[in-house]
C-alpha cells in the first residue's frame, strides 16, 4: 500500500500543489475521514457530560487548534449552546510566563496540569508529530486522566505513539498536512453537531 501511494504521489509534479492535495484528500477520505467523524461524536458526548476540550499546536497547527475551539464555543453551521473549549496557546500572559520560568517544553504541559480533568479531551496537533512541547503535553494529559488525541502528519511519529488515539495524515508536505487537518476539524465539527441532533 505504501508503494502504491509513493508511486501515485511521484507521478504528480511537485509544482502541482492542487494535484498533490487532491491525491492526499482521496486517501484521507477513504482511510481517515471516519475517524475524524467518530472523534466529533465522542467529543460531543464528553462535552455534554460536562467535560471540556483542550487543544494545542505550534505555528499553523496553533491556528487549527484555535479554529476548532472557536467552532465549539461559537458555532459551526447552526446556532446552538456554547461548549467549553480552550486553545492553550491563546493566553499570551500565561504562555510567556511559562516559557520564561519553565522553558518552551513546558508551554502546554503546565496548562494541561492546571486545566485538564478526567473526562476532558486533549487534542494535540502537529504536522511533524515530533514537537517536544506537545509530547510533554501528552504526558501531562495522561497524568490528568484526560483522553489524548493526536492529529499529526505521516506516521509513525512520536506524538501519534503518545496519544490514546491518533489520526495521522498521509501527505508529502507540511502545507498539505495542514490543509487536511482543517478538513478533519470541519468533519469533527459536523459530527459534533449531528450528535447533538442539529
C-alpha positions as CSV (number, residue, x, y, z in Angstrom):
1,X,0.0,0.0,0.0
2,X,2.8,2.4,0.8
3,X,4.5,1.7,-2.5
4,X,1.2,2.5,-4.3
5,X,0.9,5.8,-2.5
6,X,4.5,6.7,-3.3
7,X,4.1,5.9,-7.0
8,X,0.9,7.9,-7.2
9,X,2.4,10.9,-5.5
10,X,5.6,10.6,-7.6
11,X,3.6,10.8,-10.8
12,X,2.3,14.2,-9.7
13,X,4.8,17.0,-10.2
14,X,6.0,18.8,-7.0
15,X,4.8,22.1,-8.5
16,X,1.2,20.8,-8.8
17,X,0.1,21.6,-5.3
18,X,-3.6,21.1,-6.1
19,X,-2.9,17.7,-7.7
20,X,-1.0,16.5,-4.7
21,X,-3.7,17.9,-2.4
22,X,-6.4,16.0,-4.3
23,X,-4.5,12.8,-4.2
24,X,-3.9,13.1,-0.4
25,X,-7.6,14.1,0.1
26,X,-8.7,11.0,-1.7
27,X,-6.6,8.8,0.7
28,X,-7.8,10.8,3.7
29,X,-11.4,10.4,2.6
30,X,-11.1,6.7,2.1
31,X,-9.0,5.9,5.2
32,X,-9.4,8.5,7.8
33,X,-12.5,10.7,7.4
34,X,-14.5,8.2,9.5
35,X,-12.0,8.6,12.4
36,X,-12.5,12.4,12.4
37,X,-16.2,12.0,12.4
38,X,-16.0,9.4,15.2
39,X,-13.9,11.9,17.2
40,X,-16.6,14.6,16.7
41,X,-19.3,12.3,18.0
42,X,-17.3,11.3,21.0
43,X,-16.3,14.9,21.7
44,X,-20.0,15.8,21.8
45,X,-20.7,13.1,24.4
46,X,-17.7,14.3,26.5
47,X,-18.7,17.9,26.5
48,X,-22.4,17.2,27.1
49,X,-21.3,15.3,30.2
50,X,-19.5,18.4,31.5
51,X,-16.0,17.8,30.1
52,X,-14.1,20.3,28.1
53,X,-11.8,20.3,25.1
54,X,-8.2,21.5,25.4
55,X,-6.4,22.0,22.1
56,X,-2.8,22.9,21.3
57,X,-0.4,23.2,18.4
58,X,2.5,25.3,17.2
59,X,2.5,27.7,14.3
60,X,-0.1,26.8,11.7
61,X,-1.3,23.9,14.0
62,X,-1.9,26.5,16.7
63,X,-4.2,28.3,14.2
64,X,-6.0,25.0,13.5
65,X,-6.4,24.3,17.2
66,X,-7.9,27.8,17.8
67,X,-10.2,27.3,14.8
68,X,-11.6,24.1,16.4
69,X,-12.1,25.7,19.8
70,X,-13.8,28.8,18.2
71,X,-16.3,26.5,16.4
72,X,-17.3,24.8,19.6
73,X,-17.5,28.0,21.8
74,X,-19.2,29.8,18.9
75,X,-21.0,27.6,16.4
76,X,-20.2,25.6,13.3
77,X,-23.2,25.9,11.0
78,X,-26.3,26.2,13.1
79,X,-26.9,28.1,16.3
80,X,-26.6,26.0,19.4
81,X,-25.4,26.3,23.0
82,X,-21.7,27.1,23.6
83,X,-19.3,24.3,24.8
84,X,-16.1,24.6,26.8
85,X,-13.1,24.6,24.5
86,X,-9.7,26.2,25.3
87,X,-6.8,26.8,22.9
88,X,-3.8,26.6,25.2
89,X,-1.6,29.0,23.2
90,X,-4.2,31.8,23.2
91,X,-3.4,33.1,26.7
92,X,-0.3,35.1,25.9
93,X,0.5,36.1,29.5
94,X,0.4,32.5,30.7
95,X,2.3,31.3,27.7
96,X,5.1,33.8,28.0
97,X,5.4,33.4,31.8
98,X,5.6,29.6,31.5
99,X,8.2,29.7,28.7
100,X,10.2,32.3,30.7
101,X,10.0,30.4,34.0
102,X,9.9,26.7,32.9
103,X,11.1,26.6,29.3
104,X,9.4,26.0,26.0
105,X,8.9,22.3,26.5
106,X,6.5,23.0,29.4
107,X,4.4,25.6,27.5
108,X,1.4,23.3,27.1
109,X,2.1,20.7,29.8
110,X,1.8,23.2,32.7
111,X,-1.6,24.4,31.3
112,X,-2.8,20.9,30.9
113,X,-1.9,20.1,34.5
114,X,-3.8,23.3,35.5
115,X,-7.0,22.7,33.4
116,X,-7.4,19.1,32.5
117,X,-9.7,16.8,34.5
118,X,-10.9,13.2,34.0
119,X,-13.5,13.2,31.1
120,X,-11.8,16.1,29.3
121,X,-10.3,15.7,25.8
122,X,-6.9,17.0,24.8
123,X,-6.3,17.3,21.1
124,X,-2.7,17.9,20.1
125,X,-2.0,19.0,16.5
126,X,1.4,18.7,14.8
127,X,2.5,18.3,11.2
128,X,5.7,16.6,12.3
129,X,4.4,14.7,15.3
130,X,7.7,15.5,17.0
131,X,7.3,18.8,18.9
132,X,8.7,18.4,22.4
133,X,6.2,20.7,24.0
134,X,3.3,18.6,22.6
135,X,4.9,15.4,23.7
136,X,5.2,16.9,27.2
137,X,1.5,17.9,27.0
138,X,0.5,14.4,26.0
139,X,2.3,13.0,29.1
140,X,0.5,15.7,31.3
141,X,-2.8,14.7,29.7
142,X,-2.3,11.1,30.7
143,X,-1.4,12.2,34.2
144,X,-4.6,14.2,34.4
145,X,-6.7,11.3,33.1
146,X,-7.8,13.3,30.0
147,X,-8.2,11.4,26.7
148,X,-5.3,12.4,24.4
149,X,-5.9,12.6,20.7
150,X,-3.1,13.3,18.3
151,X,-3.7,14.9,14.9
152,X,-0.4,14.6,13.0
153,X,1.3,14.3,9.7
154,X,2.6,10.9,8.4
155,X,3.0,8.1,10.9
156,X,4.9,6.7,12.6
157,X,5.8,9.7,14.7
158,X,6.3,10.2,18.5
159,X,3.1,12.2,19.1
160,X,0.9,9.6,17.3
161,X,2.5,7.0,19.6
162,X,1.9,9.1,22.7
163,X,-1.8,9.6,22.1
164,X,-4.6,7.4,23.2
165,X,-5.7,7.7,19.6
166,X,-4.1,9.2,16.5
167,X,-5.2,10.5,13.1
168,X,-2.0,10.7,11.0
169,X,-2.4,12.4,7.7
170,X,-0.5,10.7,4.8
171,X,0.7,13.7,2.8
172,X,4.2,14.7,1.5
173,X,4.3,18.4,2.5
174,X,3.5,20.4,5.6
175,X,1.1,22.6,3.7
176,X,-1.0,19.6,2.6
177,X,-1.0,18.1,6.1
178,X,-2.3,21.4,7.4
179,X,-5.0,21.6,4.7
180,X,-6.2,18.1,5.6
181,X,-6.1,18.9,9.3
182,X,-8.6,21.7,8.5
183,X,-10.8,19.1,6.7
184,X,-10.5,16.9,9.8
185,X,-11.5,19.8,12.1
186,X,-14.6,20.5,9.9
187,X,-15.6,16.8,9.8
188,X,-15.3,16.7,13.6
189,X,-17.5,19.9,14.0
190,X,-20.1,18.5,11.6
191,X,-20.2,15.2,13.5
192,X,-20.3,17.1,16.8
193,X,-23.4,19.0,15.8
194,X,-25.0,15.8,14.3
195,X,-24.5,14.1,17.6
196,X,-26.4,16.9,19.3
197,X,-29.3,16.5,16.8
198,X,-28.6,19.7,15.0
